Amino acid sequence: MKSLTEHLWFEVPDRRGYINITGTIEGLVRKSGVKEGLCLVNAMHITAAVFINDNEGGLLHDYEVWLEKLAPHEPTTQYHHNQTGEDNADAHLKRQIMGREVVVAITNGKLDFGPWWQTTQTSARQDYWGVGLRRGITLVASMTQ
């Protein structure tokens, strides 16, 4: 069975950010040589998410507004988790909503996306806490030998 595992690092300059990593994932699928199989993309940071959707600025703004309504960052005292000295409880909740991983079929050596996915996030990574480097993992695996 063919497979490839890569650990990817992303720098998020702000508290929250969206990074379109579709091209990176497509490159790893090509590198793997897998023609038919699955591609798992997993955010390996506890306050980061991976999701598939349209990469359109208005939608990303809508996510920001919606998530902040569901789990507002402030006041930070509203969360018991923040009594540990951190201020990222909202980030943990937002990550649960957006998801930690995606699995995409590989067909004929390419990610098998729906109509709008081809120019959008395979896994637009959303980082909810802190600034700096965040790790993600991509696993590409063949279902045949």
C-alpha positions as CSV (number, residue, x, y, z in Angstrom):
1,M,0.0,0.0,0.0
2,K,1.4,3.4,-0.9
3,S,1.3,6.1,1.7
4,L,2.8,9.4,2.6
5,T,2.8,11.3,5.9
6,E,3.9,14.9,6.1
7,H,4.0,17.2,9.0
8,L,3.3,20.8,7.9
9,W,3.9,24.0,9.8
10,F,2.0,27.2,9.4
11,E,2.7,30.6,10.8
12,V,-0.4,32.5,12.0
13,P,0.4,36.1,12.6
14,D,-2.8,37.0,14.4
15,R,-4.9,35.5,17.1
16,R,-7.1,33.9,14.4
17,G,-6.4,33.3,10.8
18,Y,-7.5,31.3,7.8
19,I,-4.9,29.7,5.6
20,N,-5.9,28.1,2.3
21,I,-3.7,25.0,2.1
22,T,-5.5,23.3,-0.9
23,G,-2.4,23.7,-3.2
24,T,-0.1,22.2,-0.6
25,I,-2.3,19.2,-0.1
26,E,-2.7,18.7,-3.8
27,G,1.1,18.7,-4.1
28,L,1.4,16.1,-1.4
29,V,-1.1,13.9,-3.2
30,R,0.9,14.1,-6.4
31,K,4.2,13.4,-4.4
32,S,2.6,10.3,-2.8
33,G,1.9,8.6,-6.2
34,V,-1.5,7.5,-4.8
35,K,-4.0,7.1,-7.6
36,E,-7.0,5.8,-5.7
37,G,-7.4,6.2,-1.9
38,L,-8.0,8.7,0.9
39,C,-6.3,11.8,2.1
40,L,-6.5,12.7,5.8
41,V,-5.7,16.3,6.9
42,N,-5.6,16.7,10.7
43,A,-4.9,19.9,12.6
44,M,-2.4,18.8,15.2
45,H,-2.9,21.8,17.5
46,I,-5.7,21.7,20.1
47,T,-7.1,25.1,19.1
48,A,-6.8,24.8,15.3
49,A,-9.3,23.4,12.9
50,V,-9.4,22.0,9.4
51,F,-12.5,22.3,7.2
52,I,-13.7,22.2,3.6
53,N,-15.7,25.0,2.2
54,D,-15.7,27.9,-0.3
55,N,-12.7,30.2,0.0
56,E,-14.7,33.4,-0.3
57,G,-13.9,36.5,1.8
58,G,-17.5,37.1,2.7
59,L,-18.0,33.6,4.0
60,L,-14.8,33.7,6.0
61,H,-16.0,37.0,7.6
62,D,-19.4,35.3,8.3
63,Y,-17.5,32.5,10.1
64,E,-15.7,35.1,12.2
65,V,-18.9,36.8,13.2
66,W,-20.8,33.5,13.8
67,L,-18.1,31.9,15.8
68,E,-17.6,34.9,18.0
69,K,-21.4,34.9,18.7
70,L,-21.3,31.2,19.7
71,A,-18.1,31.5,21.8
72,P,-17.1,35.1,22.4
73,H,-13.5,35.6,23.5
74,E,-14.4,38.3,26.0
75,P,-15.0,38.5,28.8
76,T,-12.4,35.8,29.4
77,T,-13.7,35.4,33.0
78,Q,-16.8,33.6,31.7
79,Y,-14.8,30.4,31.1
80,H,-13.6,28.1,33.9
81,H,-10.8,26.9,31.7
82,N,-9.3,30.4,31.7
83,Q,-8.8,30.2,35.5
84,T,-5.7,28.1,34.7
85,G,-4.0,31.3,33.6
86,E,-4.8,30.9,29.9
87,D,-7.3,33.0,27.9
88,N,-8.1,30.5,25.1
89,A,-11.3,28.7,26.3
90,D,-13.2,30.2,23.4
91,A,-10.6,28.8,21.0
92,H,-11.2,25.2,22.3
93,L,-14.9,25.6,21.8
94,K,-14.6,27.1,18.3
95,R,-12.3,24.3,17.3
96,Q,-15.0,21.7,18.3
97,I,-17.5,23.5,16.0
98,M,-15.2,23.7,13.0
99,G,-13.6,20.3,13.3
100,R,-10.1,18.8,13.7
101,E,-9.8,16.9,10.4
102,V,-11.1,16.2,7.0
103,V,-10.9,13.1,4.8
104,V,-11.0,13.5,1.0
105,A,-11.2,10.8,-1.6
106,I,-8.4,10.6,-4.1
107,T,-9.6,9.6,-7.6
108,N,-7.2,9.3,-10.6
109,G,-4.4,10.9,-8.5
110,K,-6.4,14.0,-7.6
111,L,-8.5,15.2,-4.6
112,D,-12.0,14.4,-5.5
113,F,-13.8,17.7,-4.7
114,G,-17.2,19.0,-5.3
115,P,-17.9,22.0,-7.7
116,W,-16.7,24.9,-5.6
117,W,-14.1,23.0,-3.6
118,Q,-11.5,23.1,-6.4
119,T,-10.6,26.7,-5.8
120,T,-11.2,26.8,-2.1
121,Q,-9.9,25.3,1.1
122,T,-9.2,21.7,1.3
123,S,-8.5,22.6,4.8
124,A,-8.5,26.2,5.5
125,R,-6.8,26.1,8.8
126,Q,-8.2,28.2,11.5
127,D,-6.1,29.0,14.5
128,Y,-8.0,30.3,17.5
129,W,-5.3,31.0,20.0
130,G,-2.0,32.7,20.0
131,V,0.4,33.8,17.4
132,G,3.2,31.7,15.8
133,L,3.8,28.3,14.3
134,R,1.1,25.7,14.3
135,R,1.5,22.1,13.2
136,G,-0.8,20.1,10.9
137,I,-0.4,16.6,9.6
138,T,-1.4,15.2,6.2
139,L,-1.6,11.5,5.6
140,V,-2.2,10.2,2.0
141,A,-2.9,6.5,1.8
142,S,-3.8,4.2,-1.0
143,M,-6.7,1.7,-0.7
144,T,-5.1,-0.7,-3.1
145,Q,-1.8,-2.5,-3.3
